Structures are given as C-alpha cells and as structure tokens.
C-alpha cells in the first residue's frame, strides 16, 4: 500500500476529450479542477471548455454530452495555458487513471512548440486508480464503483463532466486516503478573486453531507482497550 504523505495543496483534476488517444489527433475539450488544502475542500476551482479545432467522435459525445457547436466560441488551449499552469503549479495532482489525462495534457503542451516541458515539471501526480487497485484488489475501481463503496452521492453524474467528476473524485479520494473533517462543514463559497471559470456548463455541485455514525459506549470502550494494548506492546500509540 502507498503510505505516502500528501502535500498541503492538492488539485483534483479531470479532463474530457474528443476521443481516446492523442496519438490519433484527439484533443482536450474540458478541464475541471478543485482545490484541497490541508485535506479540506476550499471551494476554489478551475474550469474551462476548449475549442479543439477538430470534430468530436460520436462515441465521446455519448459519454460527456459536449457538442461541436457548443465549443465553437470557446478559447483554444494556448489561451488558457497560463491560467492553468498557475493553478496547478507546486500542487499534487490527483487524477483517476492519470496516464490518460496527463498524456493528453502533455500532448497539448507539445503542440504549442514552446519550452513548456511536461505536467510533471509543474506538479507531482498521484493516480487514484492505481491506489484504489492496491487498496481494493480484485474489485471494480471505477469512479462510480468507488462512489458506491465509500457512500459518495454521484446521482447527478448522468454524463461525464470534468468539473463534476473532479468534485466527486475529491470526496472519494479524501475518504479513501483517510477522510477529512470538512466533509461535515459548509463548503466555502469562492469569491471572484478565487475562481477561474470560463463559461461553466455545470453548476458547482452541492451534494448532501455524508452521514455521521457515532460509536456505541461498548465500541468506544473496546477501541480504548485496543489502544492500550498497542501501547503496551510497542511502548507508544500514534492514535489518541
């Protein structure tokens, strides 16, 4: 199991594309990111639609519902690049099936004929799919399957959308890697200085607060006894 310690600032990222492979000329058409600082969702996000200057495969439209007509007046990738790099710089990117999204992003970088380098030059990358497969071997680990496993509401996910999927993945990631207190808090509303949002098609999703289940007196007593046993056996106990 990966026992790494995550940086204080995490960006959960997802993309939508015109097709499956950049090697076949496919391009990014949507990027969605949400920020997590000290394991709390901050409400700050980056969301943009991109004109790919090519047709979207019919199969891809069936997945994400984004049409060629919708993207006609959207910016090109080069126009959003500086804002995107500023948002992800020095953060750790959490991506489900990271090779897919990172491969597309690096392909977009290469098309600009600039000394941009790769995504990995700006941010660390953590593949939540690889982590989930290690934690739940021989089980389904798609985002939908993880939502069901961890009790995350994905009922609004009729179609894939980069921002919506990033929001859902943030909830799953925090629960899968140890949880967070802010799931019980009211999410901060980003102000104009926080948010970079280019004509968002989907509203920021306010999913129901996760249910809190308290332990019984008997369970609490058993837990405390277990901690005492650990302390006796090892000389110390990391949990209060």
Secondary structure, DSSP 8 states (H G I E B T S, - for coil): -------SEEEEEEEEESSS-GGGT--EEEEEEEEEETTEEEEEEEEEE---SS---HHHHHHH---TTTTTTS--HHHHHHHHHHHHTTSEEEETTHHHHHHHHHHHHHHTTSS---GGGT-EEEEHHHHHHHHTTTS--SHHHHHHHHT---TT-SS--HHHHHHHHHHHHHHHTT--GGGGS------TTT-EEES-SS--------------HHHHHHHHHHHHHHHHHHS--S--
